[in-house]
Amino acid sequence: MTIVSIGAVNPLVDGRQSEKAMLVRRGVQRLLHEMRHAVLPELPLASGRRADLISLSVKGEVWIVEIKSSIEDFRVDRKWPEYRLFCDRLFFATHSEVPLDIFPEECGLIVSDGYGAHILRDAPEHKLAPARRKTITLDFSRTAARRLMLAEWQTGQTFGE
């Protein structure tokens, strides 16, 4: 399923995420925006996995944030260690109704209320190799540009006519 659909009501939501997950996402996006990161949801990775949120810092650091909206959501998902190959820092993000002690200590931890978020634990740094960083940065840029174009088309506005 594509992330952006010309016929969708909201071209930036694909319908796979729960309402709780979308609230967590919004709060984390606001936090990262305040930190001057460029943020992109649902970026497909070369492994075939998809990062819930990926961001580029002003220094060029790549962060992946894996959103977990419930205990069950965390328990059934064992793919998260693979994300380390595609980022400098890996975080989990959740909301206050999920017990925080279920998340592994070797990852960062963010708690979101939908309006903002707080980093409770920094993620350890695992520097990407330069070639991988370039590939991810190009994928990020091309995906963001494509989504922006499709979102513009979605408005139905014509210019200069």
N, C-alpha and C positions, 0 to 999 in steps of 0.2 A: 504494500500500500504506500502510495506516495505521501510525503509529508505535507506538500502543498498541492491542493486540487483547485482547479479553476472553478469548479461547480460548488465547492464547499461554502458553507455559511461563514466559517472562520478559516481562512486558508492556512493558519498556523497551528491548528489543532487537528490531529488525525483520528481521534476517537478511541485510541487504545488505552489512554490514561484515565484513572479514576478521578473523581472530583477532588479527593484529598491530595492525590499526586499532583494535580494541576495547581492546587493552592500552595503546596510545598515548592513547586517549580517557580511560581510567581514570586514568592518571597526570596528564594535564592537568586533569581534573576535580578531582583532589585538590589540585593546585597552586592552581587558581583558588579553590577552597573555602577554602584556607588564607589567600588574599589577600582573603577576605570578599566574593567575587563570588557572585552567584546564577547557576547554570550550567544550561543546558538543551541537550540534544543534539537534532540533527535538526529544527531549526525551519524550516518552510516560509517562504519570503520572498515578497513581493509580485511579484517577477520570475518566480516559478515555480521558482526554485532552492531548495536546502535547505542551510542552514548546518550543518556537522558539529557544531560547538559554538558557542553564543552565550552571552555572559555580560553581566551588569549589575554594575558596580562599585558600591561604597557611594556614590560621587559621581554615579552615574547614567550613567557611560560605558558604551557598548556595544562589546564586543569580539566579533569572529568569529575562530574558530580553524578553519582548514582542515587536516584530517588527511591526511597522505600516508604510506603504509606501504611504498612502494617507488619506485624510479626510474621505472618504467613508470607507476605510479599518477600521479606528477607530470607526466610527459610527455604523457599522453593527456588530461589535464584542463586545458583552456584557459579555463574559465569563472571562475576565481578573481578576475580583475580586477573582475567585476561585483559581488562582495561588498563592495567599497569603498563602494558607494552605500548600504549598510545598516549601517555601523558607524563608530565613531570610530577604531578601531584594528583592523588585519587582521594575523593571525599565521598562519604555517604551523607544524604540529607533526608530529614524526616520531620515529623511534627511532634508536639508534646504528648500525644496519646500513645506513642510507641516507646517502650522501655529502651533507654539509651545503652544499657549494658549488653545488648545483643550484638552491637556493632564491633567489628574487630579493631583492636588498638593500633594496628599497623596502617590504618586509614584515618584521614581527617573526618570530622563530624560536624555537621551543620544542622541547626534546628530552625525551622521556619514556621511562621504563623500565617503565612499568606500575604502579609503586608510588608514583611521584612524578614531578616534571618540573622543568626549569630553563629560565628564559628566557635564551637566549644572546644575543638581539638584541631590543631594544625596537622596537615598531612605531611609525612616525611617526603623529602625531595628524592626523586629517581630521575635523573637527567636523561632526556631522550637523546638518541644518536642524531647527529645533524641531518642525515638523509631522511630519517623518519619524521623529524620535526618539519622539514620542508614539505614532505608529502601531506602531513596533517594540516599544515598551514594553508597549502594550496587547496586541499579539499574543503576546508573551512571557508575560505574566501569564495570559491566557486559556488558552493552550496548557498552561502548567504546572498550572493549576487543573484543567483537564479530565483531564490525565494522572494527576494525584494521585487524582481521583475514580475513574477507571477502574482504577487500581492497587489502590485500596481495595476496589472491587467484586470484583477478581480474587482477593482472599484468600478469598472465599466465606463469610466470617464474618458472622453476623447479630448485631445489637446490640439488647438490650432484649427478646428473646424468651424 
